[in-house]
Amino acid sequence: MARRGGLIACLGVAVMALAACGGDTAQQASGPQSHANKALLPTKWSAAPIDTQGTVVAVLSCPTTQFCMGIDKVHGRAVAWQGGTWTAAVVIVPPGTALTGVACGSAQSCFAVGSHGTVVAWNGTSWAAPMKIEGNDVAALDSFAGSGGDVVQASRSVRLAFPLESTATDPTLTDIDCTNEELCVAIDTAGNELTWNGSWSEPRPLEPSRTALVAVSCWADSFCVAVDSASRASVWNGGSWSLPKAIGTSAMTTGISCPTLYLCEAVDNAGNVVERKGTVWQTPQAIDSGHHLTGISCASPTSCVAVDDAGNQLSWDGTSWSAPAPSGSNSTITSVSCVDDLCVGSTSTGSSVEGPA
């Protein structure tokens, strides 16, 4: 998920597109809080190790300039970034569960999603036990050994308990976005979306072919955009999802961010960006030839950052894209999240990068 400034963008499969209406309405009351001291924000890009334990963050979400949550999908860990410092990583899912997405409505409310229809909730202090919110009803275990050998009780608060024996037909939740603590949208490999508004809805397919969804961005409870593996976008208008429509690229969409109701920016694995102005997708623009763009996050309609597989970052000023520039790491940047004047990214070699939005 790509976070917008002032949270994330739109549905990418996983999950949602967030957009703002412009003018004074672009600043939502539920949006991230401004940095207390903007002088402390980075003025250039740099990289630093996350820890010495081999944590590799694949996805992250920053609801404020003082807090981000990162997910290590290989080891099933979560790690928080607080004011420039990464905390100790903690295991939040049992072995065999891959985490694929994370979104935070605030520093006190995050959801991580993954394989077998798994969701794990953060309450600002600790992680709850995993829940299975979709998939086959199969035998449940009562607990699993968490970080440090502690036994974590499986949650039975939403439908079925987890951990569960997985089956080949269990969908993977691929992405999630949250507009605030009260509303989140998740997407999956079976073409479904699931909504959190105090409890999780049943899975709802966006269209009959059930093509896997890969990214999502939501600006408000009345506007989300989800993109599927065929680079087609569906739009949520507060009452229903539109049928998917091709956005114009033949490559795989890897991320989307919607900082307003009238603007979304999507990137693909062929170095292209595709812009949605109003209700129309524009012609794809090559901004990073020879590289895979791996993610994008827009803090505002005039401030977006895209990242690639060579450690580069590219910035949008509302008019044009910059040339690729070093982030401080030569490794693939796996995720980026921007809020206000700050962007935080993660790399495939276990470091994080920080720079100005």
Residue, then its C-alpha position, 0 to 999 in steps of 0.5 A: m500500500a502507498r501512504r498519502g500525506g496529510l495516508i496511503a494511496c489506493l487499493g493495490v492487491a492488494v489494496m486501495a486508492l486514496a484521493a483528496c478533493g483539492g482545496d481545503t478539503a484535501q486535508q482530512a481530519s483523520g489524516p496523519q499529523s504534521h511533524a512537530n519540528k520540520a527542521l528534523l526532517p531529512t533534506k536528502w536521501s540516505a540509507a541505514p540498516i534496520d537491525t542486526q537480526g536480518t530483518v528485511v522489510a518488504v512493505l511499510s506504512c507511515p501514518t505520521t512523520q514520527f511512526c511507520m510500521g514495516i513487515d518482514k514477509v519472509h520471517g513473519r515479523a513486524v518492526a516499527w519506525q519511531g522518530g528515526t529509530w527502528t524498534a526490535a522486530v517481533v514475530i506476529v504470524p506462525p511459520g508458513t504464513a507469508l505477510t504481503g501488505v500493511a496499512c496504518g490508519s494511525a500510529q495506534s491502528c495498523f493491519a498486516v495481511g497475508s496468505h491464507g486470508t490472514v489479518v493481524a491487528w496492531n493497537g498501538t502497543s502490541w499485536a493481536a493474534p492472527m485472524k483468518i477472515e476468508g478461506n476454507d473452514v479447516a481445523a484450527l490450532d489454539s496457539f502458536a509460539g511467537s517471538g521469544g518462544d511466547v505462546v500467542q493465543a489464536s483469535r476467535s473474535v472474527r469468524l474462524a480462528f487462526p492459525l489454520e491448516s492452509t489449503a491450495t484454495d485459500p486466497t492470499l490478501t495482497d494489499i490493504d489501505c486504511t483512510n483512518e482507524e475506522l475504515c480499511v480495504a483489503i484485496d486478494t488473489a481471488g479478485n475480492e475486496l474486504t472492508w473493515n469498519g469495526s469488523w471485517s466484511e465477507p469477501r466481495p468479488l469486483e467482477p466475474s472473472r475474479t482476476a487477482l488484485v495487486a494494489v489498492s489506494c483509498w482517499a476516503d470511504s467514498f473513493c478507492v481504486a484497486v488494480d488487478s494483475a491485468s493492469r485494470a482498475s476498479v473504482w469504489n464510489g462509496g456504494s459500489w465498485s465499477l467494472p475493471k477498466a484498462i489503465g493503458t499499460s501492458a506491463m504489471t502494475t506494481g503500485i498506486s497512490c491517490p492523493t486526491l479524488y481527482l488524481c491517482e499515480a500508478v507505476d509498473n514493472a517496465g518503468n512507466v507511470v500512468e496518471r488518472k486525472g479526474t476519471v480518465w487514465q492518461t497515456p503511460q509515461a516512461i520515467d525509468s527506462g530499463h528498471h522496474l518501478t516497485g512502488i509509489s507514494c504521494a504525500s499530496p497532489t504535488s508531491c509523489v515519490a516512486v522507487d525502483d529495483a536499482g535503489n533509485q527514487l524519482s519525484w513528482d512536483g505536480t507537473s513533471w517527474s525527475a530523473p532517477a536519483p540515488s536513495g543511498s542504497n543500490s538495492t531494490i527498494t521494496s516499498v515507500s511511504c510518504v507523509d507530509d515532508l517525509c518519505v521512508g522506504s525499505t530495501s531488499t537487503g535489510s536497510s531503510v532509506e529516508g528522504p524528503a517528500 
